[in-house]
Amino acid sequence: MSKFILFLFAYIPIYIIAALKTIDPTFVNCIGYFIGFKKLLSNNIQPFLLIILSISLVCYFKAYERSALKATGTPVFKIKSITSQNKEYITYLGTYILPFIALETKTIFDVLAYIFLFLTMGFIYARTNLIYTNPMLLFFDYEIFEVIDSDNDKLICISKHKLNSGDEPIGVNLGEKTFLIAKWRKEN
């Protein structure tokens, strides 16, 4: 799993909001008959694709999580110091969710503008530590920690369990010094 997938995963709430705000609620024609699934789908292609994207990302994450949490072997590093990064979720709400409540996609230019905005945010997300603002990880009961290891390297650890100084985690490297922690040995 790359930071790009984590970026897409982080914005599932926005995909759902966009789908709900752009759905065409017309299910019956002017004489009260159901318009049919084909017409319903053609009227709602964008919301349908956003819902499919959201479901696909959750399924991919759960499959990856299942295999990653079976990691075995020797510890990848020893934790020298650790700081929880869960406080960043308020930043996500104010910066990303609230502006999208006013989402308008009346023209193709609106859609292109949002695609450009998402690509820009994805680039910034991949180049920085904005992984800290991924509310979907919190939804799946993960905590994010900034760790300094015994070599004084700064790492990001994503774990379902509380980590402490002296722990020696075993996990999967997601790239760019980011680890999904499966288990760990505590210092004795």
N, C-alpha and C positions, 0 to 999 in steps of 0.2 A: 504494500500500500504506500503510495507516495503522498507528499504533502498536497498534491493537486487533488487527489481523491478525498483527503481530509478537508480540503477547502470546499469541494462540492458537497460533502457530507455536512459541513457546518451550516450551509445555507438552506437546508431542507425546510426550516420554518418559513423562509422567504418564498420558496417554491410553492408551498401550500397556500400562503397568503395570496400570491399572484394567481394561483389556480382558482381560488375562491372568488377573487375580485374580477376575474375575466370570464367566468363561466356564463354561458347563455342559458338562463333558466327556463327557456321555452321548451316544454316537454309535450305540449299539445298544440294542435293547429287551431284555426279560428272556429271550427265547429266542435271542438272538444275531444278529438281523437289523438291518441299518441302518435307523434310524428315519426316514430321508428328509430331503431338504434343507429342506422346508417346516417340519417339526417342529424340526429342528436350528436353523434361523434363528429360529423363534418362541421357542425356549428361550434364545437368545443375542442378543436384539435390542440390548441395551445394548453388549456387546462389539463387535458388528457395526457399530453406529453410530460407536463410538469409532475403530475401524479405518478406516472410510470417511472420517471427519473427518480423521484423520491423513494418509491418502493424498491427500485433496483439498487439504489445506494445503501439503503438499510439492509437489504439482503446480502449485498457484497460485504458490507462491514461485519455483519454477523458471521458470515462464512469465514472471513479473514480472521476475525476474533477467535473463532473456534479453533482454527489451525494454529494461530499464533500463541494461544494460551497453553498449547501443549509443548512449548519450547523446552528443551532439556539441554544439558551441557554445563560447562563451567560458567561462573559469573562473568558478566561482560565488563564490569567495573566495580569499584568500591566507593560508596557514597561518603564524601567528606563533609559536605553540608547540603542542606535541602530547604527549599522554600515552596510553599503551596502557591499556585497561581490561579486559584478559583475565583479570586475577586474580580477578574477581568470580564465576567459575564454581563455586568451592568453596562460596560462599554459597548458590548455587542448590541444590547437592546437599544441604547440611545443612538448609536451610529448606523446600524443596519436595519433593524426591524421597523422603528418608528417612521423613517422616510418612505419605506415601501408600503405603508398603510395607505398612502396617497397615490399608489401605483395607477398609472393610466396607460393603456395600450390601444388607443383608438386608431393609431396609424402605424404603418410599417416603420416609420422613423422613430416612434416611441419604442418599439421592440428593438430596433437596431441600437438605440441609445442605451437601453438596459443591457443588451449583450455586450456592448463596448464597456459599460461600467463593470459588469461581472468579470470580463477579461482583465481589466485593469486591477480590480480587487484581487483576482486570482494571482496575478503577477506579484503584487505586493505581499499577499499571503505567503506565497512560496519563497520569497526572498527575506522575509522577516519572521518573527516569532508570534505571528497572529494566530498560531495554533492555540494559543492561550484563550482565544475568544471563540471556542467551538462549543456551543451549548448542547449539541447532540451527544458529545462525550459525557457531559453531565447527565443528560437524559438516560444514558446507558450505564450510569453509576460509576463513571471513571473520574479520577482526579488527575490534575496535571501538576507536575512538580518541576521546578527548575533545580537542577542538581549540579554541584561542583564535585567532580570525582577526585580520586587520590592523585591524579596527574594534573589537577587544577584545570581540567577542561569543563566548560559549561555545557550541560546536556539538558534535554527535555525528556521527562519520563511520564508516560501515561499508564496509570495503574488503577486497579479496582481496590487496592489496599493501601493503607497508610505506610509510607516509607520513612525511614529514620536514618540519621547519621550512622555509619558503620555497616549498614545493610549492603549485601552483595547481590544485586538483581540478576536474574536470568530472563532474557526476553528477546524480542525481535527488533533489529535495527530498521526503522522506517526510512532512514536516510537523513543526512544533514544533522547528525547528532540528536536524533529523536528516536526514543525507544518505547515500544509497547511491552510492558513488564508482565511476565507470566508468573514468576515466583522469585523468591530471594532467600538468601541465608542471612540470618541476623548475626551481628558480631556477638561473640560470647564474652 
